[in-house]
Amino acid sequence: MSIHINSNDTVDVVALKQNVESLKNQVHNLSSLIENDINSYKQGVFFFAKLSRLTYLNKNSIVKFNEVVTDSGNNFNHGNGMFVAPVSGYYQFSWTTFTYSDKIVDTELRVDNVIVDAMYAHISASSSVPATKIAICWVNKGDHVWIQTTNSYTENAIHNPNQSNAKSSFLGFLIEEKE
């Protein structure tokens, strides 16, 4: 935006009014976008849970993320580690696992016991390394979604007991609802 002042130090009032109206329209449009995003977020389906303790799991064991940070519709059960889809649609899920020195953690995302994606983390150094996987998939209303260990290893160590702020986690949200 520019304001033109002529040689007589007068301001072009018409141009100023046009600039003000343009700015008002831009603010209104941005406000509408933000309001729509907030309403979508409020009505959205999402959850985020963490694992608060070191956990050793056998083959084919469900990871029970016991610290629920947020859950928009109470669709995640921290007792059994499962999310139940309230609507059909495309969802994005991501999970992060931490393990430490010479430990293994192999996990997979399951939707009604069908493997959708898997992640393999084998740590051979004396350190802690996070591994994260993201998957987008179709989920039907009422389907159960969870993270579990694979059938590859008899002992999967999840979470690093030496880092209290680094936690394994499970996140999911609805991308697009479909009837």
N, C-alpha and C positions, 0 to 999 in steps of 0.2 A: 504494500500500500504506500502511496506517496501523496504528499500534500504539496500542491503547487501554490506558491505565493508570488504574485506578480510584482512588478516594480513599485506599485503604489502601496505595498504591504497589506493587500487585501487577500482574504482567503476565499478560495473557490468553494462556496457553501454547497453547491449542487454536488460537486465531486466528493466532499466530505460526507454528505448524506448518503450517497451511493456506497461509499466505503463502509460506513456504519451499518447500513442495511446488509451489505455483503457479509460483514463480520457477524452480525446477528444470525443470519442464515447458517453460517458455518458452525457457530456455537450450538444452535438448535439441532443441526444434523448430528454433530458429535454427541450432544446430550442424549439424543434418541438412540444412537448406536450403543452408548454406554449403558443406558437403561435397559435396552434389549439384552445385552450381554449379562447384566446383573440378574434380570428375570430368568434368563435361560440357565444361569448358574444356580439360582435358587431352586428351580424346578428340575434340575438335572439329577442324574443318577451317578453317584460317585462314592468311593470309599478309599481310605488309606489306613493301613494297619502295619504295625511293626512287631518284631520279635524282640522281647525285652531281656532274654536270657540265652545263655549258651544251650544249645539243644543238639543231642545226638539222636539221629533217626536211622532206623533200619531201612531195608529196601521197601519201596512202595508205601511209604508213610506220608500222611498228609502233614504239611507244615502248619501248625496252629499259631498264626500271628496273633498274639494275645493282647497287644496294646493298640486299641482302636483310636486313631487320631481324629478321624472324621468319617461319617457314614450318613449320607443325606437321607436315606429312607430306612435305616436299620435293616439293610439287606445282607450285611456281612455278620456272620456268627463267629466271634472270636473263640468260642468253645470248641467248635469243630473245624475252624479254619476255612469255612465255605461261604461263598457269595451266592445268593439266589437272585437271578435276574427278575426284576419286577415287570419289565417290558421286553419285547423282542426287538432286536436291532443289532447294529454294529457296535462293538465295544472295543476299547483299547485297554489292555492289561499290561502292567510291567511289574517285574519283581527283581529285587536286588538281594543277593546273598553275600554274606561275608564269611570267609573261613580263614584259617591261619595255618602256620607252619606245617608242612607235610600232611595236610588234610585235604579231603575231597568233599565236594558237595555237587551232586548232579540232581537237577530238578526239572520238572516239566509242568506245563500248564495243561490242566484237564478241564473239559467241558462235558459234563455228564459222562465221565470216565473215558472220554475220547481224548487222546493226546493231540493238542493243538500246536504246541511248540515245546522245545527243551533247551536247557542251558547246562553246560558242563564246566565246572571250575575245579581245577586241580592245582594246588599250591605246593611247589617244591622248595621254595625259599623260606627263610625264617622271617616272614612278614605276614601282614594281613592285606588281602586284596579283595575288593568288591567286584562282583560281576552282575551286570544288569541285562535283562532281556525285555524286549517290547514286542507284543503281539496284538494284531487287530484281527478280530474274528466275529462271525455271526453267532449270536446267542439267542435262543428262544426263551420266551417268558417261562419262568419256573425252572430253567436249567440251573444246575449247580456248577460253580466254577471254583477251582482250588489249585494250589501248588502242592506237588508231592515229589518225593524223591523217586528216582528211577529204580529199575530192578538191577542196576549194574553193581552197586557197592553195598556191603552189609553195614557199614558205618559212615554216615554223612554227618560232618560237624558243621553246624550252621551257627554263625555269629562269632564275633571275636571277644572273648572275655577280657581282653586287655584294653579295649576301647569302648568306654561307656557311651560315647556319643555316636558311634558308628553302629547302626542297627540294620539287620535284614528287614526288608519291607515288601509289601504287596499293595498295589494300587490298581484301581479299575474305574472306568467311567464310560458312560454311554456316549457314543459319537453321533449316531443317527438312529432314531427310533423308526421302526417299520411295522406296519399292521400285518 
